[in-house]
Amino acid sequence: MKKYTYTEKKDTRSGFGAGLLEAGKKNPEVVALCADLVGSLKMDAFIKEFPERFFQIGIAEANMIGIAAGLTIGGKIPFTGTFANFSTGRVYDQIRQSVAYSNKNVKICASHAGLTLGEDGATHQILEDIGLMKMLPGMTVINTCDYNQTKAATIAIAEFEGPVYLRFGRPVIPVFTDPDQKFEIGKAWMVNEGTDVTIVATGHMVWKAIEAGEKLAEMGIDAEIINIHTIKPLDEEAILKSIKKTGCVVTAEEHNKFGGLGESVARLLSTELPSPQEFVAVNDSFGESGTPDQLMTKYGLDTINIIEAVQKVMKRANK
């Protein structure tokens, strides 16, 4: 198992803030809009540097999406910012009609996704947003794993033509990817090569998969771990290549088991390579109030859950 270490922990939303500033420096057409959550979205540095390119819309998320769509007509590249719940569920009609249907170059940037929003509870957590967004024709869906990858993804989507949903989170987590990485939309990142089982993870679950891989190695199990940061378009080639070698797969995501990464992988396998698969995801449930660690444990999104899923899927594969 390849060794990954870290010297600090940072929240992925801060990676977005840093990336937004860099994207703004690179391209004067980049603008930002926020629904009264500047501090939470870490937009302060961009606003200080480019006050004339920032629009505070207030608690009017639907209006924010409509304004962003309109700004693209004049050649602007708008980045909208609010919590993932309000970025998707609250404004789905506006995204569908004004952004996706007309293929507007809007970057919908969503913080506080999943259970790790924590104490704000079920009304603010969202576990179905990936499913909502990936079903929209032409929508690119990205879910990053740490500060550095989120920064790199934010810069990359500014250079990409078309609507994007960029999902990131609130808690501080290990920073373990390259600070100078080139983010390739739609290209999986091989975290660790292995032969016994494939673990396909996204977002905060990538570090959990690395922890699981280390423990599995101690048990004599050689896990191949793939970071799927782009859920749509899915890197089908990388996934199929891996599972042809290992014969089985575990998918891990901070999302409902319905509609997320796991279902995208299952759809791919059902048509191209039928194989045993186990899902590490929330089991068709809303969240609740609690610390991020408490919630990840209660809802089955911990390192031990990945290890147990690996053992189960390998047994199904007669390994």
Disulfide bonds with the S-S distance in Angstrom:
none
